[in-house]
Amino acid sequence: MKHGHGHGHSGGPSSGGPSGHAAGRASDRSRLRRVLVVTSVVLVVELVGAWLTGSLALLADAGHMATDAGAVVLALGASYVAGLRGGPARPSATTEPRSSPRCSTCSCCWASVATSA
């Protein structure tokens, strides 16, 4: 039975193989870093605005932005951990990422907890 998910497994950058997935992770990390920078800048601007005007609404929104920034940091960390290779004891250490589905699942759970608090 064939499975057709639109890419080969030869390992080339555009094939979706191991290096193709690594390139996708690098692109995602780049976007996450940009999101983190924008979120942090808005957070600082809101904190300064709240301090200058005495606005509790701006302070509350800055707290919300802080939890958003924390979730982005968590996603970045999960992306790095998902890309780690296994240690020398694993025979497939050169071809398989370590626990990427488990890592992303845990990251999603913690991000949900962080943003709902």
C-alpha positions as CSV (number, residue, x, y, z in Angstrom):
1,M,0.0,0.0,0.0
2,K,1.4,3.3,-1.0
3,H,1.2,6.5,1.0
4,G,1.2,9.8,-0.8
5,H,2.1,12.7,1.3
6,G,3.8,14.7,-1.4
7,H,7.5,14.3,-0.9
8,G,10.2,11.8,-1.3
9,H,12.6,10.4,1.3
10,S,16.0,11.0,-0.5
11,G,17.1,13.6,2.0
12,G,17.5,16.5,-0.3
13,P,16.6,20.0,0.9
14,S,13.5,20.2,-1.2
15,S,12.4,16.6,-0.8
16,G,11.2,16.9,2.7
17,G,13.8,14.3,3.9
18,P,15.9,14.9,7.0
19,S,17.7,18.0,5.7
20,G,14.4,19.3,4.3
21,H,12.8,19.1,7.7
22,A,15.8,20.7,9.3
23,A,15.6,23.6,6.9
24,G,11.9,23.9,7.8
25,R,12.7,24.0,11.5
26,A,15.3,26.7,10.9
27,S,12.8,28.8,9.0
28,D,10.2,28.3,11.8
29,R,12.8,29.3,14.4
30,S,13.6,32.4,12.5
31,R,9.9,33.4,12.4
32,L,9.6,32.6,16.1
33,R,12.6,34.8,16.9
34,R,11.0,37.7,15.0
35,V,7.7,37.2,16.8
36,L,9.5,37.2,20.1
37,V,11.3,40.5,19.2
38,V,8.0,42.1,18.2
39,T,6.2,40.8,21.3
40,S,9.0,42.0,23.6
41,V,9.1,45.4,22.1
42,V,5.3,45.8,22.5
43,L,5.6,44.5,26.0
44,V,8.3,47.2,26.9
45,V,6.2,49.9,25.2
46,E,3.1,48.9,27.2
47,L,5.1,48.8,30.5
48,V,6.5,52.3,29.8
49,G,3.1,53.6,28.8
50,A,1.5,52.0,31.9
51,W,4.2,53.6,34.2
52,L,3.9,57.1,32.5
53,T,0.1,57.2,32.5
54,G,-0.7,55.1,35.5
55,S,-3.0,52.9,33.3
56,L,-3.9,49.6,34.9
57,A,-5.3,48.4,31.5
58,L,-1.9,48.8,29.9
59,L,-0.3,47.0,32.8
60,A,-2.7,44.1,32.5
61,D,-2.1,43.9,28.7
62,A,1.6,43.9,29.3
63,G,1.1,41.0,31.6
64,H,-0.7,39.2,28.8
65,M,2.1,40.0,26.4
66,A,4.6,38.6,28.9
67,T,2.7,35.2,28.9
68,D,2.6,35.3,25.1
69,A,6.4,35.9,25.0
70,G,6.9,33.0,27.5
71,A,4.9,30.7,25.2
72,V,7.0,31.8,22.2
73,V,10.2,31.1,24.2
74,L,8.8,27.7,25.1
75,A,8.1,27.0,21.4
76,L,11.6,28.0,20.5
77,G,13.1,25.8,23.1
78,A,10.9,22.9,22.0
79,S,12.1,23.4,18.4
80,Y,15.7,23.2,19.5
81,V,15.2,20.1,21.7
82,A,13.2,18.4,18.9
83,G,16.2,18.9,16.6
84,L,18.8,17.3,19.0
85,R,20.3,14.0,18.0
86,G,20.6,11.1,20.3
87,G,23.7,10.3,22.2
88,P,26.4,7.8,21.2
89,A,24.5,4.8,22.8
90,R,21.8,5.0,20.2
91,P,22.7,3.3,16.9
92,S,20.4,5.5,14.9
93,A,21.8,8.7,16.4
94,T,22.8,10.1,13.0
95,T,19.5,9.8,11.3
96,E,16.7,10.2,13.9
97,P,15.8,13.3,15.9
98,R,15.2,12.7,19.5
99,S,11.6,12.6,20.7
100,S,10.3,15.4,18.4
101,P,6.6,14.4,18.7
102,R,6.8,14.0,22.4
103,C,8.7,17.3,22.8
104,S,6.2,19.3,20.6
105,T,3.3,17.7,22.5
106,C,4.7,18.7,25.9
107,S,5.5,22.2,24.6
108,C,1.9,22.6,23.5
109,C,0.6,21.5,26.8
110,W,2.8,23.9,28.8
111,A,2.0,26.7,26.4
112,S,-1.7,26.1,27.0
113,V,-1.2,26.2,30.8
114,A,1.0,29.3,30.6
115,T,-1.4,31.3,28.5
116,S,-4.5,30.2,30.5
117,A,-3.0,31.3,33.8
